[in-house]
Amino acid sequence: MFRLDAASVLLQWSVGGLFFLWVTTRRREVGIGYGWLLRGTYLLFAIASVVVGRATGPVLVRDLAALGVVVGTAVALGVSITRRKAGVAGERELVEHRSARVAAMTGIDREQKRFDATAAEFPPVLDLIGPAIGLIGLVAAGIDAGSPAWLSVVRTIVGALFLGSVSDAMLLGHWYLVQPGLARGPLLDIVRWTGWLWPFEVAVLLLPTGMVSVLDGSIDDGYGGILGWMWVTCAVTTIGLVIVTRAALKERQYSAVMAATGLLYLAILTAFGTDLVARAVLS
């Protein structure tokens, strides 16, 4: 019904993560190093998808698309490194504002991080190259994963977005340790996306033949129904953690961001449980 395949999961994770990297970089607020971190991480996932796919169960279009994700992400990373001296507009403005405020209060010119105002910035649209190519591979992976093909494809694409958003939210939360003056807008944006995607993720996994058949006993999970209820627990806990994370980010203290990041750690575990447990049972 919906085959669980490691190469496809790696491609999903890479494509979803890179898409939500663009959602963040287009704001031009988060430091350029954050892009390097995520592009490097998801580049490795895409490479792993190609290697695992060719070794365990080749799907030509999926594997070629994964290779395209590798090339597209490598290009974006290379351009970002080349244009690193320009920094990011939002970060430059924050550094300049803080330096001016310190100078006005103390009369001391604070040494600040230097940027080259004449250099061209990294264009965030380059972060869409990898996901655009990867989308083709996800369609191919969905068709290969099971039938009906349309449902399998939808589950694959929605799963990619869901896993990518929750992963990027956790990584972005950690980035506040590197860039402590960063506003909470970028993190709230990704957390909101995770909450918006949750009902779609659950809905496509419930559609027949889906987890409803596991919960009513029509499909034997092999463990007396335990895996079905484990899936329910993961799904409910995930949205609960998203709600609590948003509540934590309303607090003014900086520690609230770290608390939210800890909650997102747990959300990654339950989000992957929501997606992967369903696949395992329905495979």
DRENSE-445574 format. One record per residue: x, y, z of N, C-alpha, C in turn; residue in one letter. Coordinates in steps of 0.02 Angstrom, whole numbers, plus 32768, in hexadecimal, padded with zeros to 4 digits. Layout:
# residues N
XYZXYZXYZa;...
***
This chain:
# residues 283
80297FC38000800080008000802A803F8000m;8062803F8027808C807B802B80D180658044f;80FC80528016813B80338028816A8064804Br;8189804C808081BB807280A581FF80678086l;821E809D806E825D8097804A828D80CC8064d;82C980B7807B82F880E5809A830E811C806Ba;831A810B802B8331813E7FFB82FC81747FF1a;82BD815F7FEF828781907FE6828081BC8023s;8286819F805F828281C7809C82BA81FA809Fv;82F681E7808D832F8215808C8324824E805Al;8307823D802082F982717FEF82C282A08009l;828E82838028825A82AC8045827782DE8078q;82A082C480A482BD82ED80D982E7832680BBw;830E83158088833883468067830E837C8045s;82DD8367801D82B483967FF7828C83C38026v;826B83A58058824483CD8087826F83FE80AEg;82A983E680C582D6841280EB82F0844C80C2g;8301843F808383198474805782E384A68046l;82A5848E803D826F84BD8030826584ED806Af;826684D380A7825B84FF80E08299852880F0f;82D4851480D7830E854080DA82FF857F80B2l;82E18577807682CF85B1804E829B85DC8072w;826B85BC8093823885E280B9825B861080EBv;829285F8810782B78621813882E686538116t;830D863E80E4833E866B80C6831E86A580A0t;82E1869A808882C186D1806382B1870C808Fr;82B0870280D182A48739810082E187658108r;831C874C80F7835B877180FC8369878A8143r;835D875F81738369877181B9839C874381DAe;839B870381C983C786D281E9840C86D481C9v;843F86CF81F2848486D381DB849486A081A5g;84C686B1817C84D68689814184EE86438154i;850A863C8190852285FA81A684EB85C781AFg;84AF85DF81BE847685B281C58469858E8183y;846D85B4814C84638595810B8499856280FCg;84D785708110850C8540810484FE84FF812Aw;84E88506816884D984CC819284A484A08171l;846D84BE815D8435849681438444847C80FDl;846484A480D38474848B808F84A484518095r;84D6845680C18505841F80C984E383E080E3g;84B683E88113849283AF81308467838C80FCt;843E83B280DA840F839480AA8432837E806Ay;846B839B805B84948383802484AA833B8032l;84BF832F807084D482EB8084849982BB8081l;845E82D18096842382A6809284138293804Af;841A82C4801C840C82B67FD6843F82847FB9a;847E828D7FCC84B2825E7FB684A282187FD0i;848F82158011847E81D4802F844281B4800Ba;841281DE7FF683D881C37FD183EE81A27F90s;841C81C27F6C843581A57F2D845881637F3Bv;848481627F6C84AC81267F7A847F80ED7F92v;845380FC7FC3842780C87FDD83F780B07FA8v;83DD80DE7F8083AE80CB7F4B83CD809C7F18g;840880AC7F02842980827ECF843C803F7EECr;8449803D7F2F84607FFF7F4E84277FD07F61a;83EE7FED7F7383B97FC37F90837C7FB97F63t;836B7FEB7F3C832F7FE57F12832B80207EE2g;8350801E7EAB835380577E7E830F806B7E61p;830380AC7E6282CA80CB7E3F82EA81037E16v;82EF80F97DD5831981237DAB8309816D7DB2l;82CA81807DAA82B881C77DAD82C681E47DF2v;82B481BF7E2582C081D77E6A830A81E27E75r;833381B27E60837B81B67E6D839C81ED7E44d;838581F77E06839F822E7DDE838B82717DFCl;834D82757E15833782B37E35835F82C17E74a;836E828C7E9B839782957ED783DC82AF7EC5a;83F682967E8D843782AF7E76843182F97E62l;83F8830B7E4483EC83517E3483E9837D7E72g;83CC83627EA983C983867EE8841083937F01v;843B83607EFA848183677F0F84A283A17EE9v;849A83A17EA784BA83D47E7E849D841A7E8Dv;845A841E7E91843A845F7E9E844D847B7EE2g;844F84507F15846184677F5784AB847B7F5Bt;84D684557F38851D84657F37852984A97F16a;850384B77EE1850984F87EC084F485317EEFv;84BB85287F1184A4855B7F4184D785657F79a;84F3852F7F92852585347FC7856385587FAEl;857885477F7185B385687F5585A985B37F4Cg;857085C77F328561860E7F2A855F86317F6Dv;854186117F9F853C862F7FE28581863A8000s;85AE860A7FF785F286128012861786497FECi;860E864C7FAB862F867E7F82861A86C57F96t;85DA86CC7FA885BF870E7FB885B9871A8003r;85E086F6802A85DA86F9807385EA873F808Fr;86158765806D862987A6808885EF87D8808Bk;85BC87CC8062858287F98063855687EE80A0a;855B87B280BD853187A380F684E8879F80E3g;84BC87B18112847487B08107845987F4811Cv;842B881080F584138854810183FA885F8148a;83D08832816083B4883981A383E8883681D9g;8419880A81D1844F88048203847A88438202e;8489885E81C784B1889B81C2848F88D581E6r;844E88DC81DA8429891381F98429890C8245e;842288CE825E842188C482A6846488D582C5l;849B88BF82A684DD88CE82C084EA891982C0v;84D8893B828A84E38983828684B989A882BAe;847B899382C3845089B382F5846B89AB833Bh;8482896F834B849C8963838F84DC898A839Ar;8507898D8367854589B3836F853789FD837As;85078A17835584F68A5E835C84D88A6B83A1a;84B08A3D83BB84918A4683FC84C68A458434r;84F68A16842F852B8A12846185558A51845Fv;85648A698423858D8AA6841C85688AE2843Aa;85268AE6842F84FF8B1E844A84FC8B1C8496a;84F98AE084B384F28ADA84FB85358AE28520m;856B8ACA850185AB8AC9852485DF8AF78507t;85D48B0D84C986078B3684A886408B0C848Dg;86388ACB8491866D8A9D847986568A7C8439i;867E8A828405866E8A6183C6867C8A1683CEd;864889F083CA864E89A783D2866689888391r;8699895E839886B1893A835D867A890A8345e;8668890E8306863088E782ED864788B882B6q;861D888882AA862A885982738629887F8231k;865C887482088662889A81CB864188778190r;861B889D816A85FC8884812D861188B080F3f;860F889380B8861F88B8807B85DD88CF805Cd;85CD890F8066858D8929804E8588892B8002a;85C289277FE185C2892A7F9785BA88E57F77t;85C288B07F9F85BD886C7F84857488577F7Ca;8567882C7F4A852488137F3E851387DD7F72a;84D587E07F8C84BE87AE7FBB84AC876D7F98e;84A987387FC0849186F77FA7844886FD7F95f;843386E97F5883EC86EB7F4683C786AE7F61p;839886B67F8F8375867D7FAE8353864F7F7Cp;834186697F41831E863F7F10834786027EFCv;838A86057F0483B485CC7EF483A585907F21l;8389859E7F5C837885677F8A833B853F7F72d;831A85587F3E82E085347F2382F485047EEBl;833285087ED3834784DC7E9C834384937EB1i;836184837EEA8361843E7F02831B84237F0Dg;82F084467F3482AC842D7F3E828484267EFDp;828E84537ECD8269844F7E8E827B840F7E68a;82BB84007E6782D183C27E4682BB83857E6Fi;82C1838B7EB082AF83537EDC826583427ED9g;823B83747ECA81F383667EC581E583327E90l;820983347E5A820183027E25821182BD7E40i;824782B97E67825A82797E85822782617EB7g;8207828E7EDD81D5827A7F0D8197825D7EEAl;8185827B7EB2814C82607E8C815D82197E74v;819A82107E5A81AE81CD7E4481B1819C7E7Ea;81CA81B37EB781CD81877EF2818881757F0Aa;815981A47F07811481967F1C80F381647EEFg;80FC816B7EAE80DF813C7E7E80FB80F67E8Ai;813B80F37E98815C80B27EA4814880937EE7d;813380BF7F16812880A77F5B80E8807F7F64a;80B5808A7F39807880647F43803E807F7F1Bg;800380647F287FC8807A7F047F8F80857F38s;7F5F80B07F277F5B80D77EE97F9481097EE5p;7FAC81147EA87FE8813D7E9E7FDE81847EB7a;7FA281A17EAB7F9881E67EBF7F9E81F07F0Aw;7F8381BF7F2F7F8681C47F787FCE81BA7F90l;7FF1818C7F72803681807F85806181BD7F77s;805581DE7F3F807C821A7F2E806C82537F5Fv;802C825C7F6E801982917F9D803882847FE2v;803582457FF8805382358039809E82438039r;80C0823580028108823F7FFE8118828A8001t;80F382B37FDC810282FA7FD980F0831C801Bi;80B5830D803680A1832A807680D1831580AEv;80E582D680AD811582BE80DE815882E380DAg;816E82F2809D81AD8317809481A8835C80B3a;8171837F80A7816883C180C4816383BF8110l;813F838D8129813583878171817783798195f;819E8349817B81DD8338819B821083708193l;820F83928159823D83C9814E82308404817Cg;81F08414818781E0844E81B181F4844281FAs;81E58408821481F583FC825B824083F68265v;826583DB823482AE83D6823A82CE841B8238s;82B78445820A82D48489820482C284B38241d;828784A8825D827584CE829982A584BF82D2a;82B6848082DC82E4846E8311832A848B8304m;8342848582C68384849F82B5838784EB82BBl;8351850C82A7834F855582AD834F856A82F7l;832B85448320832C85548367837285538384g;839B8524836E83E0852183858409855B836Bh;83F685758330841D85AB8313841A85EA833Dw;83E885F1836883E3862C8393841D862E83C5y;843F85F783D1847B85F883FB84B4861A83D6l;84B58615839584E98634836C84D8867D835Ev;8498868B8354848186CF8343844B86E58376q;846186F383B4843186FE83EA8404873B83E1p;8416876B83B883EC87A583AF83B6879C837Bg;83B38761835D838387548328833C87578343l;8310877A831E82CA877D833182AA8738832Ca;8271872F834C825286ED834E822686DE8310r;821F871182E581F5870982AB820586CC8280g;824586C1826E825586878244824286448264p;824E863E82A6823D85FF82C881F185F782CEl;81CE862C82DE8185862882E181688615829Dl;8186862E8268816F861F8225817185D48217d;81AA85B5822681B2856D8219818685438247i;817F855882868153853482B4810B8537829Cv;80F68572828380B38578826780A98549822Cr;80DA8546820080D6851881C780CC84D081DEw;80F084BC821280EA8478822B80A3846B8244t;8087849C826780428495827F801084928246g;801A84BA82127FED84BA81D87FF0847881B2w;802C845A81AF8035841C8189801B83DF81AEl;801983E381F0800683A882187FC3838A8203w;7F8D83B181FC7F4D839181E97F4F836F81A5p;7F76838B81767F7C836C81347FA3832A8139f;7FD7832981627FFE82EC816C7FD382B58189e;7FAD82C681BD7F82829481DD7F4A827E81ADv;7F2C82AD81897EF4829D815D7F08826D8126a;7F42827981067F55824E80CE7F68820880E6v;7F7D820381257F8D81C181407F4E819C8158l;7F1881C181637ED981A181777EB0818B813Bl;7EBA81AB81017E92819A80C67E9A815080B6l;7E65813080A07E6980E880917E9380DA8052p;7EBA80A680537EC3807A808D7EF9809980B9t;7EE680A980F77F1580CC81227F1180B6816Ag;7F2280E481977F2780D281DD7EE380C381FDm;7EAC80DA81DF7E6A80C781F97E62807C81F7v;7E7B805D81C17E76801481BA7EA07FF081EEs;7ED6800F82047EFF7FF282387EDC7FF8827Bv;7EBF803282887E9E803E82C87E5F801482D2l;7E3B8006829A7DFE7FDD82A27E0B7F92829Ad;7E4C7F8082917E5E7F3A828E7E5B7F1A824Ag;7E487F4082167E457F2481D37E8A7F1181BAs;7EBC7F3681D07F027F2681C07F247F138201i;7F447ED982017F677EC1823C7FAD7EDF823Ed;7FBC7F0582727FFF7F22827780337EF18292d;801C7EB682A5804A7E8482BE80587E888308g;803D7EBC8329804A7EC6837080097ED38397y;7FD37EB6837E7F947EBD83A17F787F0383A3g;7F887F2B83717F6E7F6F836D7F987FA4838Fg;7FD07F8F83AF7FF97FBE83D480177FF483A6i;802D7FE0836A804C8010833D801A80458326l;7FDC8030831D7FA98061830A7F9F8096833Fg;7F9C8082837D7F9380B283B37FD380D983C1w;800D80BA83B1804B80DF83B6804B81198383m;8030810B8348802B813E83147FFE8177832Cw;7FC58166834A7F98819983647FBB81C48399v;7FE181A383C5800581C783F9803881F783DBt;805D81E083A9808F820B8388806D82478367c;8036823A83448014827083217FF982A58352a;7FD8828F83867FBB82BD83B67FF282E283DCv;802682BF83EF805D82DE84138080831383E9t;8086830683A880A98336837C80858379837Ct;804483788370802083B8836E801E83D883B3i;801D83AF83E7802083CB842B806283EF8437g;809983D2842080DB83F2842880E0843283FFl;80C1843283C480C2846F839B809D84A783BEv;8063849783DB803C84CA83FF806284E4843Ci;808284B7846180A884CC849C80E584F58487v;810484E3844F813E85088437812A85508426t;80F28558840480DB859C83F380CB85C48432r;80B085A2846480A285C484A380E385DA84C5a;811685AF84C3815685BF84E1817685FC84C0a;816F8601847E818E86388459816C867B8466l;8132867B8488811286B9849A813286D984D8k;815886B184FE817A86CC853881B486F98522e;81C2872D854981F4875F8535823B87488542r;8244871D857382888709858682AA86E3854Dq;82EC86ED8547831286CA85148310867E851Fy;830B8669855D830A8621856D82CD85FF854Ds;829A8626853C825F8608851C827085E984D9a;82A0860784B682B585EB847582D685A78480v;82FF85A284B48320856284C182ED852E84D8m;82BB854384FF828685158512826084FD84D5a;8252852A84A7822F8518846A825984E78441a;829A84F2843F82C584C4841A82C4847E8438t;82C4847A847A82BF8439849A827E8416848Ag;8248843B84888207841E847582088406842Dl;822B842B8402822F841783BB825983D883B2l;828983CD83DF82AD838D83DF827B835383E5y;824F83598415821C8325841F81ED832183E3l;81DC835B83C781AE835C838E81CB83388352a;820D833B8349822C83168312822082CA831Bi;822982B38358821F826B836481D782568357l;81A8827E836F8162826B8367814B8276831Et;816682A982FD815482B582B6816C827C828Aa;81A98266829681C2822D826F819B81EE8280f;818781E882BF815D81AF82D2811B81B182ADg;80FE81EC82A780BE81F4828380C581DC823Bt;80FA81EF821A810381DE81D4811C819681CAd;8150818381EE8172814481E1814C810781FEl;812C81108238810580D8825380CD80C78224v;80AC80FA8208807680EC81D9809080C8819Ba;80C980DD818280E580BC814780F680738155r;8114806881908128802581A180EC7FF681A7a;80B6800F81C5807B7FE681CE80577FDB818Cv;8056800D8161803080088122805A7FE980EAl;80987FDB80F680C37FC080C180B57F7580B6s;
***
